[in-house]
Amino acid sequence: MSEYQPASRVTRIKESASVAAAARVRELKAQGRSIIDLTVGEPDFDTPDHIKRAAIQAIEAGETKYTSVTGTPELQAAILGHVEKRTGFRYVPQQLTIGGGAKQVIFTALMASLDEGDEVIIPAPYWVSYPDMVLANDGTPVIVPCGEDTGFKLTPEALQAAITPATKWLILNAPSNPTGAVYAPAELDGLGAVLARHPQVYVLTDEIYDEIYFGEGRISSLAAAAPMLRDRILMVNGVSKAYAMTGWRLGYGVGPADIIASINKLQSQISSCPSSISQAAAAAALAGDQSFVRESVEVYRARRDAVVAGLNAVAGLSCRSPEGAFYAYVNCTGVVGKTTPSGARIDDDQDFVLYLLDAASVAVIPGSAYGLGPYFRISFATSLETINAGVEAIDKAVRALN
Ligand code: PLP
């Protein structure tokens, strides 16, 4: 019997580092180890009750059939209303796509638009999935390192230098996973000015953490800052993070009708539509009472402050205060080159993260997974108690290094 050969698009990519980290933590816990898990990429809150009730009502009312590819009228209205609040623009249903999470929307958008040789600019550190999603869809990721000196943000100069005639997309994620970086309106203006000179470049703005923002007022969006680019911007968002709905799998994209039409054509052949129950829940989330969002942001803010203060007090580590999302990206240059009590040298962030897991039972994710080391990502989507225990254990482990 001949051996199974996966398609080259599969051999080209790797499993998501965050999914792998979560699996590793589950495995260690199953072996009886008590792990302080700071890898989590989802809110630790339960989905608010009014959203759950909307889903239960949908089941009871028999809303259990296929919907249109672009969702129920209620969901469409809720999404477009939410986007209008965010950008000041009223989009129409022909400019809307929905999918099983923002993740699926991004994947399908790339599948709908990339041909071999098309380049996608990805500022690093990046969300782990972007490069592999581009590779899986025959594109070429063009990674642009964005160091701590620019707040982990893409500058107009770096963007200009990365653009070629083959550039199809720029992916811009803010607040960023893994750094929490947010672009100020003037920074978006600067990027917009470069993009205006390159009409072949489309922009996918991943705004999944837009509601988890610690600044004043609303976070700015490229579509609002650079309206002349609106016919080239695909805004991607979803209900996972803001409403603690990761398991419901509902995301959406809003943008130019031509791109949207090709995404929806593919979507009609992929899953037809996301779950009708999740659609009812997402409509209630986006159009309903927003107090959960406000309250949870205040909880994240207190946790962020604890993480930042705690880790900056550890000799050899430093971290900027993230402006959004629920992650801090911690610089561990100061521990590279040190030796563990058992005599192993720490050469990079991967070594350090393994040492933390072994010696301190603390799980975090190495910066190498996000394309910029030596850093690690720590999530504060967990209780203050867990955060404080984690910081204390990290401090103790760092002190034990020679
Ligand atoms: N984009 C970023 C930057 C993320 O961190 C995540 C989830 O971790 C997603 C997209 C996917 O979100 P969803 O649950 O809507 O698929």
Residues whose N, C-alpha, C, O or C-beta is under 5 A from the ligand:
A	BS01	PLP	G41 G100 G101 A102 K103 Q104 W127 N173 N177 D206 I208 G238 S240 T246 L250 G251
